Amino acid sequence: MIDIRKLKELVKLMVNNDLAEIDLRDPDEQVTLRRHGENVVIPQMTAPAATVVGSAPPVALAVAEPAAAVAEPAAPAVMSGEEIASPMVGTFYVSADPDAAAFVKVGDTVSKDTTVCIIEAMKIFNEIKAQCAGTVSQILVENGDAVEFGQPLFIVTP
């Protein structure tokens, strides 16, 4: 059985550190906690493998998700073309300064060396180059959004 005190401590850890997800696993337990709109807590516990002859097989216990789950908003259709993906985890910015114009906008032509955005990671601002040539057909991230490694940021059509 999952200790409710441990779950409360994990939730405090998530809130205090602004974490979106915690996934802990060991041979006997698995706990996954998510927040920020997902509202899903899935504790799982599996019994260790049976070693006594004639004993019951291992049992997996899980708390089911609510039947009336909140529907996620439909993602915008992604156009075909070449993706510019995030090379790191960080915060996406369209310009170097809040008052400055965006590096690129939909319809702009870019070359391989064109700076398309900045991603801030650990207080370091990293300029991201297009790495391809073409026309920006879609910007997939909003200014100030957190981005993950490999997350598509732009679609560029040749």
C-alpha positions in Angstrom: 0.0 0.0 0.0 1.3 3.5 -0.9 2.0 5.6 2.2 -0.2 8.7 2.0 2.5 10.7 4.0 5.0 9.9 1.3 2.6 11.1 -1.4 2.0 14.3 0.5 5.7 14.9 0.7 6.1 14.3 -3.0 3.3 16.8 -3.8 5.0 19.4 -1.5 8.3 18.7 -3.4 6.5 19.3 -6.7 4.9 22.5 -5.6 8.0 23.9 -3.9 10.2 23.2 -7.0 7.5 23.9 -9.6 7.8 20.4 -11.1 5.3 19.3 -13.6 5.9 15.5 -13.2 7.6 13.1 -10.8 8.1 9.4 -11.8 9.6 7.1 -9.1 10.1 3.4 -9.6 11.6 0.6 -7.7 11.1 -3.2 -7.9 8.0 -3.0 -5.5 6.4 0.4 -6.3 5.8 2.9 -9.0 4.5 6.4 -8.4 3.8 8.9 -11.2 2.5 12.4 -10.2 1.6 15.1 -12.8 0.3 18.6 -12.4 -0.6 21.7 -14.4 -3.9 20.7 -16.0 -3.3 17.0 -16.1 -4.6 16.3 -12.6 -3.6 12.6 -12.7 -2.1 10.7 -9.8 -1.3 7.1 -10.6 0.3 5.1 -7.8 1.1 1.5 -8.6 2.3 -1.3 -6.5 3.4 -4.7 -7.6 4.1 -7.6 -5.3 7.6 -9.2 -5.5 7.8 -12.4 -7.5 6.4 -15.4 -5.6 9.0 -17.9 -4.4 6.8 -20.3 -2.4 5.5 -23.3 -4.4 1.7 -23.1 -4.8 1.5 -19.4 -3.9 -0.7 -17.0 -5.9 0.9 -15.1 -8.9 2.1 -11.5 -8.4 -0.7 -9.0 -8.3 -0.5 -5.5 -9.7 -2.5 -2.8 -8.0 -3.3 0.5 -9.6 -5.6 3.4 -9.1 -7.6 4.0 -12.3 -7.9 7.4 -13.8 -11.3 9.2 -13.5 -13.8 8.1 -16.1 -14.6 11.7 -17.0 -11.2 12.9 -17.9 -10.8 16.5 -19.1 -10.4 16.6 -22.8 -7.2 18.2 -24.0 -7.6 21.1 -26.4 -7.0 20.1 -30.0 -3.4 20.8 -31.1 -3.1 23.1 -34.1 -2.5 21.3 -37.4 1.2 21.1 -38.2 2.1 22.1 -41.8 4.6 20.0 -43.7 8.1 21.2 -44.0 11.3 21.0 -42.1 11.2 21.3 -38.3 13.5 23.4 -36.2 13.6 21.6 -32.9 14.8 22.8 -29.5 18.4 21.6 -28.8 17.9 21.9 -25.1 15.4 22.3 -22.2 14.7 25.9 -21.3 12.5 29.0 -21.9 11.7 30.1 -25.5 12.0 33.7 -26.4 11.2 35.3 -29.8 13.6 38.2 -29.3 16.7 39.2 -27.4 14.8 42.0 -25.5 11.1 42.3 -24.6 10.9 45.6 -26.5 12.8 44.3 -29.6 11.2 42.9 -32.7 11.0 39.1 -33.1 14.0 37.4 -34.8 11.6 35.8 -37.3 7.8 35.7 -38.0 5.6 33.6 -40.2 6.5 34.4 -43.9 10.1 35.4 -43.2 12.8 33.8 -45.3 15.7 32.2 -43.3 19.1 30.7 -44.1 21.1 28.2 -42.2 22.8 30.9 -40.1 19.7 32.9 -39.3 19.0 33.3 -35.6 15.3 32.3 -35.1 15.0 32.5 -31.3 16.7 32.4 -27.9 16.4 29.6 -25.4 17.3 30.5 -21.9 18.7 27.6 -19.8 20.2 28.2 -16.3 20.4 31.9 -16.8 22.4 31.5 -20.1 20.7 32.9 -23.3 21.5 30.6 -26.3 20.8 31.8 -29.8 19.2 29.1 -31.9 20.1 29.1 -35.6 17.7 27.8 -38.3 20.0 25.1 -39.6 17.9 25.0 -42.8 16.9 27.4 -45.5 13.3 28.4 -46.5 10.3 30.3 -45.4 8.9 30.2 -41.8 5.5 28.7 -42.3 4.6 28.1 -38.6 5.8 29.1 -35.1 4.8 26.3 -32.8 5.7 27.9 -29.4 4.6 31.0 -27.7 7.1 33.6 -26.3 8.0 32.7 -22.7 6.9 29.0 -23.0 9.0 26.3 -21.5 10.4 23.9 -24.1 11.8 20.4 -24.0 14.8 18.9 -25.8 13.7 17.9 -29.3 10.4 19.8 -29.2 9.5 21.3 -32.6 9.7 25.2 -32.5 9.2 26.2 -36.1 8.2 24.7 -39.4 10.2 25.9 -42.4 9.1 25.2 -46.0 12.0 25.0 -48.5 
